[in-house]
Amino acid sequence: MPNDWSSIESTLKTQLEKYDLELQSVSKKEGDKTLELDALKLTPVSVHNNKPLYIPVPVTVEVTLDENNTIRSVKGDQIDPETNQAASKFYQGLADRNEISGLAGGDPALTATHELSLNEKGQQIVRRKRFQ
């Protein structure tokens, strides 16, 4: 791995936001410039307040960096239709059971396992907050 790994990892996190990816872990794949990442892909599953609503879906991607440690390419960041459909069904089940705090329509305080939050880009994301 490159010498100043914490700086590169921080830069990677910021750069990955352009791809709607949230970095979870990194491993060296080949050479110093190709990395395999475990990430969460923000996948649109619905609309809330006229804005897309996202569910994070786990993905493994391959990232190639240039000599300045800037992302040159990303492979594997696209969600296949079956996974997208499963994420949408998962969201709909949570909404039907009133398990998402922050959504209109009742008080899910006692039953909420997930919450609606905003990231730095202002994207609405449904995240797990607790287990039942």
Long-range contacts (C-beta under 8 A, 24 or more apart in sequence): 1-28, 1-32, 2-32, 2-69, 8-65, 8-69, 11-69, 11-70, 12-37, 12-63, 12-69, 12-71, 15-70, 15-71, 16-63, 16-71, 16-74, 17-120, 17-121, 19-74, 19-77, 20-54, 20-123, 21-59, 21-61, 21-74, 21-77, 22-56, 24-58, 29-62, 33-64, 33-65, 33-66, 33-67, 34-62, 34-63, 34-64, 34-65, 35-62, 35-63, 35-64, 35-65, 36-60, 36-61, 36-62, 36-63, 37-61, 37-62, 37-63, 39-77, 41-77, 41-79, 42-123, 42-125, 43-79, 43-83, 43-84, 43-87, 45-84, 45-87, 45-88, 45-90, 45-91, 45-92, 45-126, 46-88, 46-91, 46-92, 46-95, 48-103, 48-116, 48-124, 49-124, 51-122, 51-123, 51-124, 52-123, 52-124, 53-91, 53-116, 53-124, 53-125, 53-126, 54-123, 54-124, 54-125, 54-126, 55-87, 55-90, 55-91, 55-125, 55-126, 56-125, 56-127, 57-83, 57-87, 91-126, 94-126, 100-126, 101-129
